[in-house]
Amino acid sequence: MSTVSGKEAVSTENATRAAFGPVAAPAAGPAGAATTDPAGTLAAGPGGVPGPVAEAGAVRAGTGAPPRPVGAVRAWLRLLGSEVGLTLRRPRNIAMLAVLAVIPVLFGIALRVFGGPDEGEPGGGPAILQQVTGNGLFLAFAALSVLVQLLLPVAVAVVSGDSIAGEAGTGTLRYLLAVPAGRTRLLAVKYANTVVFCLAAVTAVVLSALLTGLALFPAGPITLLSGGTIPFAEGVLRIGVVVLYVTAGMAALAAVALALSTFTEVSIGAIAATVVVVIVAQVLGVVPQLAVIQPYLLTTWWSGFDGVLRDPVALGDMADGLLVFGAYAVVFGSVAWARFTGKDITS
């Protein structure tokens, strides 16, 4: 059983208070002993007279006002807000977001200095890269097409793989389960928190790429990969669609990492296992003899956002990708739920 330092316990208590509010302590009876009803909901005052209902998050200290019931949705959102705040304030996660934001800048500077790849040259690169120097908006598509292969998945694996295993490893998981949240609600909050981080990571990449692209390259109507041209405003709108699509793909990976996180108390194990799954899937995806299984691999569809660069938009291919993402999220989310709700929490 893991031990928890006093600082960690205080941190956990503060997070619990942030999510559910202060919990009223039972009042002392005549002999100085705390007396409660069998359900532990009414605090008895002096002389045995029942006091106010001690309901988590409902007592407004110092106001003298009657308690207000806290709905399940409101409590869930408060717990999610606490989790998101802790995740986005963690130095490690801030560093990962900063690295993801810097790479498009370096990418844009390199293309500006050395020029884009030549379509006629061997290994000239994807068609998206050949468009960057002609229109700065394409830097967002190019940056995502590169980062979605490994760096974005690694960042997501770190946050999601640490969500349950990290709490168990530091001994704070049982304290989180001591509050009236329930295992299912806590697991849902942990997953929703990783989805928010996925959105933040993808948005950081796109915003950095847009600012860099518009600063270093010309901007205007976009010539699509299919040969058509769309206005600048529509191009920005399509970038927003790409952000949502890539976020969905990373959220599917987050479900895999969350499931692995429920099987261990060592977060680095869950993180490493998730990265190995990604690398193996990418290797399988480039073997021609395994073409029959490639449509079922998660990594196959991560770059499917290039469908927005065609006219008309390749909605069928993107819909297939979203279907695969949803299937992974449901299957591995169910695995995580079955494991987490049935395991003994000893640390």
C-alpha positions in Angstrom: 0.0 0.0 0.0 1.3 3.4 -1.0 1.8 6.1 1.6 0.7 9.7 1.2 2.7 12.6 2.5 0.9 15.4 4.3 1.4 17.8 1.4 -0.3 15.3 -1.0 -3.2 14.8 1.3 -3.7 18.5 1.7 -3.6 18.9 -2.1 -6.2 16.1 -2.5 -8.4 17.7 0.1 -8.2 21.0 -1.7 -9.1 19.4 -5.0 -12.0 17.7 -3.3 -13.2 21.0 -1.8 -12.9 22.7 -5.1 -15.1 20.1 -6.7 -17.7 19.6 -4.0 -17.4 22.5 -1.6 -16.8 22.3 2.2 -18.3 19.4 4.1 -20.0 20.3 7.4 -18.5 18.6 10.4 -20.8 17.0 13.0 -21.5 19.4 15.9 -20.4 18.3 19.4 -23.0 17.1 21.9 -23.2 17.9 25.6 -20.2 15.6 26.4 -18.2 17.1 23.6 -18.6 14.0 21.4 -19.8 14.3 17.9 -23.3 12.8 17.4 -24.9 12.1 14.1 -28.0 10.2 12.9 -27.4 6.6 11.6 -27.1 7.9 8.0 -24.6 10.5 9.0 -26.6 13.3 7.4 -27.9 15.3 10.4 -25.5 16.9 12.9 -26.9 17.1 16.5 -26.3 20.4 18.3 -26.2 21.0 22.1 -28.9 19.1 24.0 -29.4 16.7 21.2 -31.3 19.1 19.0 -30.8 18.2 15.3 -28.7 20.7 13.3 -28.7 21.5 9.6 -28.1 18.9 7.0 -24.4 18.3 6.4 -24.5 17.9 2.6 -21.2 18.1 0.5 -21.0 21.3 -1.4 -24.3 22.6 0.0 -23.4 24.4 3.2 -22.5 28.0 2.7 -20.1 28.7 5.6 -20.6 31.9 7.5 -23.8 33.0 5.7 -26.4 31.4 7.9 -28.4 30.6 4.8 -30.1 27.2 4.3 -28.2 24.6 2.3 -28.7 24.4 -1.4 -28.8 20.9 -3.1 -26.1 20.3 -5.7 -27.3 18.4 -8.8 -25.3 15.6 -10.2 -24.5 17.5 -13.4 -23.3 20.5 -11.5 -21.1 18.4 -9.2 -19.7 16.6 -12.3 -18.9 19.8 -13.9 -17.2 21.2 -10.8 -15.1 18.1 -10.5 -14.2 18.3 -14.2 -13.2 22.0 -13.8 -11.0 21.0 -10.9 -9.3 18.3 -13.0 -8.8 20.5 -16.0 -7.3 23.2 -13.9 -4.9 20.8 -12.3 -3.9 19.4 -15.7 -3.4 22.7 -17.4 -1.4 24.1 -14.5 1.0 21.1 -14.2 4.5 22.2 -15.4 5.0 19.0 -17.4 1.9 19.5 -19.4 2.6 23.2 -20.0 6.0 22.2 -21.3 4.5 19.7 -23.7 2.0 22.3 -25.0 4.9 24.7 -25.4 7.0 22.2 -27.4 4.0 21.4 -29.7 3.5 25.2 -30.3 7.2 25.8 -31.1 7.6 23.0 -33.7 5.3 24.7 -36.3 7.4 27.9 -35.9 10.6 26.0 -36.6 8.9 24.2 -39.4 7.8 27.5 -41.0 11.2 29.1 -40.6 12.9 26.1 -42.3 10.5 26.3 -45.2 11.0 30.0 -45.5 14.8 29.7 -45.5 15.2 26.6 -47.6 12.0 26.6 -49.6 9.4 23.9 -49.9 9.9 20.5 -51.4 9.9 20.1 -55.2 7.1 17.9 -56.5 9.4 16.5 -59.2 12.2 15.5 -56.8 12.4 12.0 -55.3 11.1 12.2 -51.7 9.7 15.7 -52.4 7.2 15.2 -49.6 3.4 15.2 -49.3 1.3 17.4 -51.5 0.4 19.6 -48.5 4.1 20.5 -47.9 4.3 21.7 -51.5 1.6 24.3 -50.9 2.9 25.9 -47.8 5.2 28.5 -49.5 2.3 29.6 -51.7 -0.2 30.1 -48.9 0.5 30.4 -45.2 -2.7 28.6 -44.2 -1.3 25.4 -45.4 1.3 25.4 -42.6 -1.4 24.4 -40.2 -2.3 21.4 -42.3 1.4 20.5 -42.8 2.2 20.8 -39.1 -0.6 18.6 -38.1 0.2 16.0 -40.8 3.7 15.7 -39.2 2.9 16.0 -35.5 -0.1 13.7 -35.5 2.3 10.8 -36.3 4.1 10.7 -33.0 4.4 13.9 -30.9 0.7 14.5 -30.4 0.1 10.9 -29.5 2.9 11.0 -27.0 1.5 14.1 -25.3 -1.9 12.5 -25.1 -0.5 9.2 -23.8 1.3 11.1 -21.0 -1.8 12.8 -19.7 -4.3 9.9 -20.2 -1.9 7.2 -19.1 -1.2 9.1 -15.9 -4.9 9.8 -15.1 -5.6 6.7 -13.0 -2.2 5.0 -12.6 -0.7 8.3 -11.4 -3.4 8.8 -8.7 -2.9 5.2 -7.6 0.9 5.5 -7.6 0.9 8.6 -5.3 -1.8 7.2 -3.0 -4.4 9.8 -3.8 -6.9 7.6 -5.7 -8.6 6.3 -2.5 -9.1 9.9 -1.3 -10.8 10.8 -4.6 -13.1 7.9 -4.2 -13.9 8.9 -0.6 -15.9 11.9 -1.8 -19.4 11.3 -3.1 -18.4 11.0 -6.7 -18.6 7.4 -7.5 -16.2 5.4 -9.6 -18.1 5.8 -12.9 -18.4 9.5 -12.5 -14.7 9.8 -11.6 -13.7 7.7 -14.6 -15.9 9.8 -16.9 -14.3 13.0 -15.5 -10.8 11.7 -16.0 -11.6 10.8 -19.7 -13.3 14.2 -20.3 -10.3 15.9 -18.8 -8.0 14.1 -21.3 -10.3 15.1 -24.2 -10.0 18.7 -23.1 -6.2 18.3 -23.2 -6.4 16.8 -26.6 -8.3 19.8 -27.9 -5.9 22.2 -26.2 -2.9 20.4 -27.7 -4.3 20.4 -31.3 -5.4 24.0 -30.9 -1.9 25.1 -29.8 -0.4 23.5 -32.9 -2.9 25.1 -35.2 -2.8 28.6 -33.7 1.0 28.6 -33.7 1.1 27.3 -37.3 -1.5 29.9 -38.5 0.4 32.8 -36.9 3.7 31.6 -38.3 2.3 30.9 -41.7 0.6 34.3 -42.0 3.8 36.1 -40.9 6.2 34.3 -43.2 4.2 33.4 -46.3 1.5 35.1 -48.5 -2.2 34.5 -47.7 -5.3 34.6 -49.8 -7.6 32.2 -51.6 -6.6 28.6 -51.1 -5.9 26.3 -54.1 -7.1 22.8 -52.9 -5.3 19.6 -53.6 -8.1 18.7 -56.1 -7.4 21.9 -58.1 -10.3 24.1 -57.0 -10.0 27.4 -55.2 -11.9 28.5 -52.1 -11.9 31.9 -50.3 -9.6 32.6 -47.4 -12.5 32.7 -44.8 -13.7 29.3 -45.9 -10.1 28.0 -45.6 -10.1 29.1 -42.0 -13.4 27.4 -41.4 -12.0 24.1 -42.8 -9.1 24.4 -40.5 -11.6 24.4 -37.6 -13.1 21.2 -39.0 -9.6 19.7 -39.1 -9.0 20.7 -35.4 -12.2 18.8 -34.4 -11.3 15.8 -36.5 -7.8 15.4 -35.1 -9.1 16.0 -31.6 -11.5 13.1 -32.1 -8.6 10.9 -33.2 -6.5 11.8 -30.2 -9.5 11.3 -27.9 -9.7 7.7 -29.2 -6.1 7.2 -28.3 -6.8 8.7 -24.9 -9.4 5.9 -24.3 -6.8 3.3 -25.0 -4.3 5.0 -22.6 -7.0 5.3 -20.0 -7.8 1.6 -20.2 -4.2 0.7 -19.8 -3.9 3.1 -16.9 -6.5 1.1 -14.9 -4.3 -2.0 -15.0 -1.3 -0.6 -13.3 -0.2 1.7 -10.5 2.9 2.8 -12.4 2.0 5.6 -14.8 5.1 5.3 -16.9 4.0 1.7 -17.6 0.7 2.9 -19.1 2.4 5.7 -21.0 5.0 3.4 -22.5 2.5 0.8 -23.4 0.4 3.4 -25.2 3.3 4.6 -27.2 4.3 1.0 -28.1 0.7 0.5 -29.4 1.0 3.5 -31.6 4.4 2.5 -33.0 3.2 -1.0 -33.7 0.1 0.2 -35.4 2.1 2.6 -37.6 4.5 -0.3 -38.6 1.6 -2.5 -39.4 0.0 0.3 -41.4 2.9 0.4 -43.9 3.2 -3.3 -44.6 1.4 -4.1 -47.9 0.8 -7.7 -47.0 -1.3 -6.5 -44.0 -3.7 -4.3 -46.1 -6.6 -6.3 -44.9 -6.3 -5.1 -41.3 -5.1 -1.5 -42.0 -8.6 0.0 -42.2 -9.1 -1.1 -38.5 -6.0 0.5 -37.2 -6.4 3.8 -35.3 -3.3 5.3 -36.8 -4.6 4.8 -40.4 -7.2 7.5 -40.0 -5.3 10.2 -38.2 -4.3 11.9 -41.4 -7.7 11.6 -42.9 -8.3 15.3 -42.4 -6.8 16.0 -45.8 -10.3 15.3 -47.1 -11.2 18.9 -46.3 -8.6 20.0 -48.9 -10.6 18.5 -51.7 -13.6 19.9 -53.6 -16.1 18.6 -52.7 -15.0 17.6 -49.2 -14.3 13.9 -48.9 -17.0 13.4 -46.3 -17.2 9.7 -46.8 -13.5 9.1 -45.8 -13.7 11.4 -42.9 -16.9 9.8 -41.7 -15.2 6.4 -41.8 -12.4 7.8 -39.7 -14.8 9.2 -37.1 -16.6 5.8 -37.0 -13.3 4.1 -36.2 -12.4 6.7 -33.6 -15.8 6.2 -31.9 -15.5 2.4 -32.0 -12.1 2.6 -30.2 -13.4 5.1 -27.6 -16.4 2.9 -26.8 -14.5 -0.4 -26.7 -11.6 0.8 -24.6 -13.8 3.1 -22.5 -15.8 0.0 -21.6 -12.7 -1.9 -20.8 -11.5 0.9 -18.5 -15.0 1.1 -16.8 -15.1 -2.7 -16.3 -11.7 -2.8 -14.8 -11.9 0.4 -12.7 -15.3 -0.4 -11.2 -14.4 -3.9 -10.2 -10.8 -3.5 -8.9 -9.9 -3.2 -5.2 -8.3 0.2 -4.5 -5.6 -0.3 -2.0 -3.5 2.8 -2.6 
